[in-house]
Amino acid sequence: MSRTDPRIPRGPNATGPTPLRLGTRRSPLAMAQSRQVAEAVSAATGRRVELVEITTYGDTSRAPMSQIGGTGVFVSALRDALLQRRIDIAVHSLKDLPTGQASGLALAAVPRREDPRDVLVASGGRKLSELPRGARVGTGAPRRAAQLHAWARAHGTVLETVPVRGNVDTRIGLVRSGDLDAVVLARAGLIRLGRLGEVTEVLDTDVILPAPGQGALAVECAADDAALIAALAVLDDPHTRASVTAERSLLAALEAGCSAPVGALADTLGPPPGGTSGTRTGEPPTELRLRAAVGTPDGSVLMQMSTTGPVPASGGDPAALGRELAARMLARGAAGLMGERAH
């Protein structure tokens, strides 16, 4: 073993194994997410976990996501660090992961998902329906822009979507300064940051479907570290994994990157006790429902479709469910709505 192997003591006076090194982006949200995972990993393994801050291309570039491509810009540096054995574990926002499997790495765990819905943070405590005609709404996601414009058209009003980037403070600051009337953010991020008090409205999924994988985290490690993979498996939530597998399979089949105007959400019908999704509480989940939306950036056309299938415990295949819905959407012209598709 090399001296960097986490299973051996660091020096002649060490009394135990070295800490596990968990790689994370430097943003406040990424750090908050990673601290939560670090605590869970430490509890599961009995090992101390150290956070290793890594800067990604997505953190340094100020260009709009639509220009820098989106796919993998927050992920590649962390994955490189894993492959180079500079870290043992990487934590990502799952919506940022490219849909293709990374060679040499394993998706060891997908912890239980936080609320995947989007929220509005608006001046004057206003809701979406209370914004004035022509209100400036900040979002860096073409997915949100397309669905916001479609909602506005359906309600006989007009919104101006303004591309924004930066952390939560930066985006909310644009509302407080009066530069924007509102911003749309992920509720999961505000929960993890303890910032739910900023929310003026939780946007129903009938208004905006979230990004595939939104609200979920991905815990990666080296594919050849069987012991670590086994230890991390206790963090995995099978219902969350099934849902995000269906969503990401749809995204892959559409050949759309994470910056494409695609919304998708899978949830179980009949959740386990304590679950928050589905309709038949107290019963075991029997079906997986997948909803998706693809639209033109201006919201003039918005295609919304859904399908259901059995959960994996009942013999279902979430990946096949995603491919099936994507095929139906492509047959109806989804590719033309997205424009040039990104791998």
RODO-2510 file (C-alpha; in nm, 4 decimals, decimal comma):
residues 343
     n   res          X          Y          Z
     1     m     0,0000     0,0000     0,0000
     2     s     0,1059     0,3556    -0,0639
     3     r     0,1449     0,6051     0,2179
     4     t    -0,1677     0,7833     0,0941
     5     d    -0,3855     0,4752     0,1371
     6     p    -0,6543     0,5731     0,3912
     7     r    -0,6468     0,2289     0,5521
     8     i    -0,2997     0,2664     0,7041
     9     p    -0,1755     0,4942     0,9835
    10     r    -0,0193     0,8220     0,8797
    11     g     0,3009     0,7797     1,0809
    12     p     0,4799     0,5716     1,3408
    13     n     0,2864     0,7353     1,6270
    14     a    -0,0580     0,7066     1,4676
    15     t    -0,3090     0,5025     1,6618
    16     g    -0,5689     0,4537     1,3906
    17     p    -0,6471     0,4930     1,0220
    18     t    -0,6199     0,8267     0,8512
    19     p    -0,9418     1,0248     0,8072
    20     l    -1,1437     0,9777     0,4938
    21     r    -1,0995     1,2742     0,2603
    22     l    -1,4278     1,4086     0,1246
    23     g    -1,3986     1,6397    -0,1740
    24     t    -1,6415     1,9280    -0,2067
    25     r    -1,6879     2,2512    -0,3949
    26     r    -1,6194     2,5679    -0,1951
    27     s    -1,9619     2,7307    -0,2168
    28     p    -2,1619     2,7672     0,1063
    29     l    -2,4289     2,5305    -0,0246
    30     a    -2,1786     2,2665    -0,1334
    31     m    -2,0033     2,2888     0,2019
    32     a    -2,3338     2,2532     0,3900
    33     q    -2,4293     1,9487     0,1833
    34     s    -2,0888     1,7917     0,2265
    35     r    -2,0892     1,8432     0,6034
    36     q    -2,4190     1,6546     0,6240
    37     v    -2,2772     1,3679     0,4206
    38     a    -1,9515     1,3716     0,6193
    39     e    -2,1451     1,3250     0,9439
    40     a    -2,3383     1,0346     0,7944
    41     v    -2,0217     0,8734     0,6555
    42     s    -1,8462     0,9072     0,9888
    43     a    -2,1408     0,7485     1,1684
    44     a    -2,1537     0,4637     0,9153
    45     t    -1,7816     0,3900     0,9048
    46     g    -1,6527     0,4985     1,2456
    47     r    -1,3922     0,7017     1,0584
    48     r    -1,3254     1,0704     1,0923
    49     v    -1,3989     1,2614     0,7716
    50     e    -1,2085     1,5680     0,6552
    51     l    -1,3460     1,8072     0,3951
    52     v    -1,1133     1,8900     0,1057
    53     e    -1,2179     2,2051    -0,0818
    54     i    -1,1795     2,1857    -0,4582
    55     t    -1,2457     2,4631    -0,7100
    56     t    -1,4283     2,3587    -1,0265
    57     y    -1,4489     2,5300    -1,3638
    58     g    -1,8120     2,6137    -1,2966
    59     d    -1,7062     2,8028    -0,9829
    60     t    -1,4507     3,0220    -1,1598
    61     s    -1,6313     3,0968    -1,4859
    62     r    -1,8837     3,3813    -1,4772
    63     a    -2,0259     3,3001    -1,8199
    64     p    -2,3917     3,1892    -1,8410
    65     m    -2,4467     2,8159    -1,8046
    66     s    -2,5879     2,8030    -2,1558
    67     q    -2,2491     2,9200    -2,2866
    68     i    -2,0141     2,7028    -2,0795
    69     g    -2,2213     2,3924    -2,1466
    70     g    -2,3387     2,3076    -1,7972
    71     t    -2,2714     1,9359    -1,8167
    72     g    -1,9901     1,8402    -1,5808
    73     v    -1,8594     2,1918    -1,5134
    74     f    -1,9118     2,1500    -1,1389
    75     v    -1,8049     1,7851    -1,1369
    76     s    -1,4900     1,7205    -1,3427
    77     a    -1,2361     1,8588    -1,0934
    78     l    -1,3830     1,6489    -0,8126
    79     r    -1,3793     1,3374    -1,0278
    80     d    -1,0188     1,4036    -1,1282
    81     a    -0,9262     1,4287    -0,7604
    82     l    -1,0923     1,0923    -0,6953
    83     l    -0,9112     0,9225    -0,9815
    84     q    -0,5807     1,0724    -0,8673
    85     r    -0,6491     0,9467    -0,5105
    86     r    -0,6246     1,2973    -0,3666
    87     i    -0,9645     1,2402    -0,2079
    88     d    -1,1565     0,9253    -0,1123
    89     i    -1,5144     1,0478    -0,1549
    90     a    -1,6779     1,3204    -0,3613
    91     v    -2,0171     1,4776    -0,2979
    92     h    -2,2075     1,6361    -0,5850
    93     s    -2,5484     1,7881    -0,6384
    94     l    -2,6850     1,5012    -0,8423
    95     k    -2,8446     1,7326    -1,0988
    96     d    -2,4912     1,8447    -1,1954
    97     l    -2,3702     1,4935    -1,2831
    98     p    -2,3330     1,4014    -1,6508
    99     t    -2,5663     1,1149    -1,7320
   100     g    -2,2875     0,8875    -1,8560
   101     q    -2,1074     0,6585    -1,6127
   102     a    -1,7583     0,7836    -1,5214
   103     s    -1,4866     0,5259    -1,5869
   104     g    -1,3164     0,4131    -1,2668
   105     l    -1,5758     0,5651    -1,0358
   106     a    -1,8810     0,4285    -0,8573
   107     l    -2,1988     0,6068    -0,7533
   108     a    -2,1812     0,4515    -0,4089
   109     a    -2,4828     0,6234    -0,2544
   110     v    -2,7758     0,8497    -0,3311
   111     p    -2,9011     0,9664     0,0094
   112     r    -3,2658     1,0423     0,0719
   113     r    -3,3752     1,3325    -0,1422
   114     e    -3,4664     1,6724    -0,0057
   115     d    -3,7741     1,8555    -0,1394
   116     p    -3,7065     1,8879    -0,5167
   117     r    -3,9394     2,1818    -0,5835
   118     d    -3,8399     2,5328    -0,6896
   119     v    -3,9295     2,8414    -0,4877
   120     l    -3,9803     3,2093    -0,5528
   121     v    -3,8012     3,4794    -0,3560
   122     a    -3,9727     3,8054    -0,4495
   123     s    -3,9663     4,1638    -0,3288
   124     g    -4,2541     4,2659    -0,1069
   125     g    -4,3245     3,9031    -0,0157
   126     r    -4,5104     3,8537    -0,3424
   127     k    -4,6181     3,5277    -0,5047
   128     l    -4,5720     3,4520    -0,8738
   129     s    -4,9316     3,5548    -0,9526
   130     e    -4,8758     3,8873    -0,7737
   131     l    -4,5740     3,9979    -0,9772
   132     p    -4,6398     4,2975    -1,2024
   133     r    -4,6591     4,2578    -1,5770
   134     g    -4,3052     4,2645    -1,7177
   135     a    -4,1480     4,1703    -1,3838
   136     r    -3,7795     4,0797    -1,4007
   137     v    -3,7246     3,7271    -1,2674
   138     g    -3,3724     3,5956    -1,2274
   139     t    -3,2766     3,2393    -1,3131
   140     g    -2,9737     3,0768    -1,4710
   141     a    -3,1734     2,7745    -1,5907
   142     p    -3,3299     2,7580    -1,9383
   143     r    -3,5642     2,4942    -1,7900
   144     r    -3,7052     2,7450    -1,5422
   145     a    -3,7205     3,0223    -1,8010
   146     a    -3,9176     2,8090    -2,0454
   147     q    -4,1716     2,7040    -1,7844
   148     l    -4,2030     3,0534    -1,6351
   149     h    -4,2764     3,2004    -1,9777
   150     a    -4,5268     2,9225    -2,0478
   151     w    -4,7007     2,9947    -1,7155
   152     a    -4,7095     3,3670    -1,7935
   153     r    -4,8613     3,3055    -2,1371
   154     a    -5,1268     3,0798    -1,9855
   155     h    -5,2171     3,3510    -1,7330
   156     g    -5,2233     3,6406    -1,9787
   157     t    -4,9193     3,8184    -1,8450
   158     v    -4,5540     3,8715    -1,9359
   159     l    -4,2369     3,8065    -1,7403
   160     e    -3,8805     3,8943    -1,8303
   161     t    -3,6344     3,6232    -1,7308
   162     v    -3,2863     3,7502    -1,6559
   163     p    -2,9844     3,5125    -1,6608
   164     v    -2,8149     3,5120    -1,3198
   165     r    -2,5350     3,3125    -1,1621
   166     g    -2,3705     3,3073    -0,8227
   167     n    -2,4492     3,1733    -0,4783
   168     v    -2,7763     3,2149    -0,2884
   169     d    -2,6686     3,5418    -0,1234
   170     t    -2,5741     3,6910    -0,4605
   171     r    -2,9056     3,6005    -0,6197
   172     i    -3,1244     3,7088    -0,3307
   173     g    -2,9175     4,0274    -0,3089
   174     l    -3,0325     4,1200    -0,6603
   175     v    -3,3909     4,1195    -0,5307
   176     r    -3,3075     4,3193    -0,2200
   177     s    -3,1216     4,5798    -0,4256
   178     g    -3,4147     4,6212    -0,6626
   179     d    -3,2235     4,4955    -0,9673
   180     l    -3,4718     4,2097    -0,9955
   181     d    -3,8315     4,1623    -0,8862
   182     a    -3,7740     3,7985    -0,7972
   183     v    -3,5444     3,4990    -0,8326
   184     v    -3,6253     3,1303    -0,8588
   185     l    -3,4150     2,8920    -0,6491
   186     a    -3,4160     2,5274    -0,5442
   187     r    -3,5965     2,4726    -0,2135
   188     a    -3,3538     2,1941    -0,1199
   189     g    -3,0616     2,4340    -0,1205
   190     l    -3,2385     2,6822     0,1035
   191     i    -3,3319     2,4026     0,3440
   192     r    -2,9689     2,2919     0,3689
   193     l    -2,8566     2,6501     0,4244
   194     g    -3,1271     2,7218     0,6813
   195     r    -3,2673     2,9991     0,4596
   196     l    -3,6319     2,8953     0,4129
   197     g    -3,7392     3,2242     0,5675
   198     e    -3,6416     3,3944     0,2396
   199     v    -3,9078     3,2047     0,0419
   200     t    -4,2205     3,3928    -0,0645
   201     e    -4,3797     3,0987    -0,2514
   202     v    -4,3120     2,7300    -0,3050
   203     l    -4,3796     2,6670    -0,6737
   204     d    -4,5978     2,3670    -0,7388
   205     t    -4,4616     2,1082    -0,9819
   206     d    -4,7614     2,1842    -1,2042
   207     v    -4,6011     2,5277    -1,2544
   208     i    -4,2328     2,4302    -1,2776
   209     l    -4,0956     2,0780    -1,2907
   210     p    -3,7490     2,0618    -1,1318
   211     a    -3,4258     1,9638    -1,3012
   212     p    -3,3653     1,5890    -1,3194
   213     g    -3,2025     1,4894    -0,9899
   214     q    -3,2773     1,8220    -0,8167
   215     g    -3,2751     1,7932    -0,4383
   216     a    -3,0665     1,4747    -0,4422
   217     l    -2,6980     1,4272    -0,3669
   218     a    -2,4504     1,1871    -0,5263
   219     v    -2,1721     1,0221    -0,3266
   220     e    -1,8935     0,8903    -0,5506
   221     c    -1,5774     0,6959    -0,4775
   222     a    -1,3243     0,4827    -0,6650
   223     a    -1,4856     0,1810    -0,8304
   224     d    -1,2111    -0,0535    -0,7063
   225     d    -1,2572     0,0339    -0,3368
   226     a    -1,5042    -0,2424    -0,2509
   227     a    -1,4752    -0,1866     0,1234
   228     l    -1,5622     0,1833     0,0968
   229     i    -1,8463     0,1154    -0,1478
   230     a    -1,9922    -0,1353     0,0978
   231     a    -1,9578     0,1101     0,3871
   232     l    -2,1242     0,3929     0,1934
   233     a    -2,4153     0,1735     0,0859
   234     v    -2,5891     0,2405     0,4176
   235     l    -2,6382     0,6026     0,3042
   236     d    -2,8289     0,4954    -0,0067
   237     d    -3,2054     0,5508    -0,0264
   238     p    -3,3577     0,3046    -0,2771
   239     h    -3,6650     0,5180    -0,3479
   240     t    -3,4541     0,8234    -0,4244
   241     r    -3,2166     0,6197    -0,6407
   242     a    -3,5072     0,4766    -0,8392
   243     s    -3,6560     0,8217    -0,8945
   244     v    -3,3368     0,9918    -1,0074
   245     t    -3,2457     0,6928    -1,2251
   246     a    -3,5709     0,7386    -1,4188
   247     e    -3,5177     1,1148    -1,4493
   248     r    -3,1573     1,0866    -1,5620
   249     s    -3,2396     0,8064    -1,8049
   250     l    -3,4940     1,0344    -1,9693
   251     l    -3,2375     1,3158    -1,9868
   252     a    -2,9804     1,0837    -2,1440
   253     a    -3,2272     0,9487    -2,4000
   254     l    -3,3211     1,3037    -2,4962
   255     e    -2,9468     1,3643    -2,5426
   256     a    -2,9884     1,6792    -2,3339
   257     g    -2,7316     1,8257    -2,0982
   258     c    -2,8079     1,9614    -1,7518
   259     s    -2,8459     2,3135    -1,8969
   260     a    -3,1161     2,2078    -2,1467
   261     p    -3,4774     2,3237    -2,0989
   262     v    -3,5850     1,9857    -1,9578
   263     g    -3,7739     1,9349    -1,6340
   264     a    -3,8386     1,5904    -1,4888
   265     l    -3,9612     1,4459    -1,1630
   266     a    -4,0262     1,0871    -1,0606
   267     d    -4,2073     1,0037    -0,7406
   268     t    -4,3487     0,6936    -0,5809
   269     l    -4,7198     0,6335    -0,5431
   270     g    -4,7912     0,4768    -0,2083
   271     p    -4,4746     0,5865    -0,0175
   272     p    -4,3166     0,4090     0,2774
   273     p    -4,4147     0,5287     0,6278
   274     g    -4,2818     0,8781     0,6824
   275     g    -4,2443     0,9418     0,3079
   276     t    -4,3417     1,2755     0,1599
   277     s    -4,4227     1,1821    -0,1989
   278     g    -4,7105     0,9932    -0,3503
   279     t    -5,0736     0,9798    -0,2470
   280     r    -5,1436     0,6622    -0,0522
   281     t    -4,9506     0,7253     0,2693
   282     g    -4,8800     0,4312     0,4921
   283     e    -4,8746     0,1794     0,2056
   284     p    -4,5577     0,0419     0,0474
   285     p    -4,4708     0,2076    -0,2855
   286     t    -4,6018     0,0140    -0,5812
   287     e    -4,5629     0,2510    -0,8742
   288     l    -4,3122     0,5032    -0,9989
   289     r    -4,4596     0,8047    -1,1762
   290     l    -4,2380     1,0050    -1,4110
   291     r    -4,3375     1,3501    -1,5360
   292     a    -4,1352     1,5550    -1,7823
   293     a    -4,1500     1,8889    -1,9592
   294     v    -3,9577     2,0191    -2,2601
   295     g    -4,0150     2,3657    -2,3985
   296     t    -3,8874     2,6427    -2,6160
   297     p    -3,6885     2,9080    -2,4272
   298     d    -3,9661     3,1654    -2,4722
   299     g    -4,2331     2,9279    -2,3430
   300     s    -4,4350     2,9512    -2,6637
   301     v    -4,4450     2,5709    -2,6759
   302     l    -4,4276     2,3472    -2,3696
   303     m    -4,4569     1,9717    -2,4046
   304     q    -4,5594     1,7906    -2,0853
   305     m    -4,5945     1,4147    -2,0636
   306     s    -4,5981     1,1459    -1,7966
   307     t    -4,5881     0,7715    -1,7497
   308     t    -4,5970     0,5191    -1,4672
   309     g    -4,4421     0,1811    -1,4026
   310     p    -4,3767    -0,0575    -1,1139
   311     v    -4,1099     0,0233    -0,8570
   312     p    -3,7917    -0,1896    -0,8633
   313     a    -3,9142    -0,3981    -0,5676
   314     s    -4,2085    -0,5017    -0,7867
   315     g    -3,9916    -0,5791    -1,0877
   316     g    -3,9849    -0,2317    -1,2409
   317     d    -3,6941    -0,0804    -1,4326
   318     p    -3,6639     0,2967    -1,3688
   319     a    -3,4084     0,3420    -1,6474
   320     a    -3,6420     0,1784    -1,8979
   321     l    -3,9254     0,4010    -1,7766
   322     g    -3,7161     0,7091    -1,8511
   323     r    -3,6204     0,5841    -2,1965
   324     e    -3,9826     0,5030    -2,2768
   325     l    -4,1066     0,8516    -2,1914
   326     a    -3,8162     1,0136    -2,3765
   327     a    -3,8973     0,8097    -2,6878
   328     r    -4,2577     0,9303    -2,6768
   329     m    -4,1456     1,2903    -2,6371
   330     l    -3,8943     1,2663    -2,9200
   331     a    -4,1642     1,1148    -3,1424
   332     r    -4,3704     1,4289    -3,0785
   333     g    -4,0852     1,6645    -3,1655
   334     a    -3,9059     1,7290    -2,8363
   335     a    -3,5678     1,7552    -3,0079
   336     g    -3,6850     2,0533    -3,2094
   337     l    -3,8057     2,2310    -2,8970
   338     m    -3,4692     2,1937    -2,7242
   339     g    -3,2778     2,3168    -3,0266
   340     e    -2,9263     2,1802    -3,0611
   341     r    -2,8988     1,8883    -2,8198
   342     a    -2,6006     1,8588    -2,5875
   343     h    -2,4401     1,5336    -2,4847
***
